[in-house]
Amino acid sequence: MPADVGPTNRNFGDILAGYFAKRMGLPASKLVIACNENDILHRFLQTGTYEKNPVHGAAATGGLMQDGAAAHPEGVKETLSPSMDILVSSNFERLLWFVAHDIYGPDAKDLHGAKEIAGRKVKEWQTQLKTNGGFSVEEEVLNAVRADFAAERISDTETIATIRDVYRWPEGYILDPHSAIAVAAALRSIDGDSQVALATAHPAKFAKAVETALVAEKGFQFRDILPTQFVGLEERPRRVRTVRRSDGLESLRNLIVEDVDQEKAKA
């Protein structure tokens, strides 16, 4: 039975792979783009306009530095899912090429001509994106995208709630914030018997967001979800070698050679 599939949106890579798989026969009824508050693709599916929406100052803050959130001078909003904090999804133009090829390609004399037409159309859109900050597609293009894709926008508040709710399930699971967005999008958009949400990261990598969500949950201890290789890592001795920038690359090279020679001597 066909299922809806919902990966998180970073650079549109995972879901583009799903699109190619669907074209090759994967029984997916709809590909659901799960966005955080950097929601350019969600807005595109609603309006047909692919437009940057930069934010700055206090409006751009909100992520956790401990989990990798950082200020973005180009205007990306910081969220609890920092790997998804991007202003433009660079792989999206690849989808547009295939859609343009399907819609405008039949007007060409041959396959080569169809590819050129699709390429020129995508170049036109990308030029508008660079010069004007966005572009709008024809209704026929938007409908073609909507035939295979849907999108959901998940806030930081909903992300925290989803991590907490899934932890409370009878067979509870600890989600990282990115995977929580996929699950929240799947639960919101489910329309049928089957829905697949793709988990994209380990919760230990985004410890602060997970702890924020689950700190008050009975029995939760973050160390219980650490990979075996990480257990006790913080208690192990640290070895630090200082290399001054003023010493140049040769100093760094000598340090590496020295360490390799020491390891070879131990072998």
Secondary structure as the mmCIF struct_conf table of DSSP 4:
data_model
#
loop_
_struct_conf.conf_type_id
_struct_conf.id
_struct_conf.beg_label_comp_id
_struct_conf.beg_label_asym_id
_struct_conf.beg_label_seq_id
_struct_conf.end_label_comp_id
_struct_conf.end_label_asym_id
_struct_conf.end_label_seq_id
STRN STRN1 ALA A 3 GLY A 6
HELX_LH_PP_P HELX_LH_PP_P1 PRO A 7 PRO A 7
STRN STRN2 THR A 8 THR A 8
HELX_LH_PP_P HELX_LH_PP_P2 ASN A 9 ASN A 9
BEND BEND1 ARG A 10 PHE A 12
HELX_RH_AL_P HELX_RH_AL_P1 GLY A 13 ARG A 23
TURN_TY1_P TURN_TY1_P1 MET A 24 GLY A 25
STRN STRN3 ALA A 28 CYS A 35
BEND BEND2 GLU A 37 GLU A 37
HELX_RH_AL_P HELX_RH_AL_P2 ILE A 40 THR A 47
BEND BEND3 GLY A 48 GLY A 48
STRN STRN4 THR A 49 GLU A 51
HELX_RH_3T_P HELX_RH_3T_P1 GLY A 57 ALA A 60
HELX_RH_3T_P HELX_RH_3T_P2 MET A 65 ASP A 67
TURN_TY1_P TURN_TY1_P2 GLY A 68 GLY A 68
TURN_TY1_P TURN_TY1_P3 PRO A 73 GLU A 74
HELX_LH_PP_P HELX_LH_PP_P3 VAL A 76 GLU A 78
BEND BEND4 LEU A 80 LEU A 80
HELX_RH_3T_P HELX_RH_3T_P3 PRO A 82 MET A 84
BEND BEND5 LEU A 87 VAL A 88
TURN_TY1_P TURN_TY1_P4 SER A 90 ASN A 91
HELX_RH_AL_P HELX_RH_AL_P3 PHE A 92 TYR A 104
HELX_RH_3T_P HELX_RH_3T_P4 GLY A 105 ASP A 107
BEND BEND6 ALA A 108 ASP A 110
HELX_RH_AL_P HELX_RH_AL_P4 LEU A 111 ASN A 132
BEND BEND7 GLY A 133 GLY A 133
STRN STRN5 GLY A 134 SER A 136
HELX_RH_AL_P HELX_RH_AL_P5 GLU A 139 ASP A 148
STRN STRN6 PHE A 149 ARG A 153
HELX_RH_AL_P HELX_RH_AL_P6 ASP A 156 TYR A 167
TURN_TY1_P TURN_TY1_P5 ARG A 168 ARG A 168
BEND BEND8 TRP A 169 TRP A 169
TURN_TY1_P TURN_TY1_P6 PRO A 170 GLU A 171
HELX_RH_AL_P HELX_RH_AL_P7 PRO A 177 SER A 189
BEND BEND9 GLY A 192 ASP A 193
STRN STRN7 GLN A 195 ALA A 197
BEND BEND10 ALA A 201 ALA A 201
HELX_RH_3T_P HELX_RH_3T_P5 PRO A 203 PHE A 206
HELX_RH_AL_P HELX_RH_AL_P8 ALA A 207 LEU A 214
TURN_TY1_P TURN_TY1_P7 VAL A 215 ALA A 216
BEND BEND11 GLU A 217 GLU A 217
TURN_TY1_P TURN_TY1_P8 LYS A 218 GLY A 219
HELX_RH_3T_P HELX_RH_3T_P6 PHE A 222 ILE A 225
BEND BEND12 LEU A 226 LEU A 226
HELX_RH_3T_P HELX_RH_3T_P7 THR A 228 PHE A 230
TURN_TY1_P TURN_TY1_P9 VAL A 231 GLY A 232
HELX_RH_3T_P HELX_RH_3T_P8 LEU A 233 GLU A 235
BEND BEND13 ARG A 236 ARG A 236
HELX_LH_PP_P HELX_LH_PP_P4 PRO A 237 ARG A 238
HELX_RH_3T_P HELX_RH_3T_P9 ARG A 245 ASP A 247
HELX_RH_AL_P HELX_RH_AL_P9 GLY A 248 LYS A 266
#
